[in-house]
Amino acid sequence: MIKVTRACKISKKELRLGTPIEMEHTNNRRVARRIAAQHICEFPNYYSKGLIPLERKLKKLQGGKHK
């Protein structure tokens, strides 16, 4: 588990992108924000440059089908 400290640069934009994505793992918004913050602390552009474009690319490869 990544420890979120003051040294982490957590962008509000990334946190806004990541929180709803992490809600698929929990019904608790605070927990989802914490998960997102941990990802962002490790990789600052985790959602905007990583996960979101990757998922879009995978959907295109599947012909728009989501399983």
C-alpha angles and dihedrals in degrees: 000000000000115000112226109220136167088265089068114096102219113185116215088220092055091046090052090051095045103044097068090044092054091048086082086075099047144014091223114093093201091055091048091051090050092051090048091048091052091053092046092048090056096039114017095205096039095136106027098044101021125027101025097049090043092053091048090051092049091050090053090051090051091050093252094304116136118196 
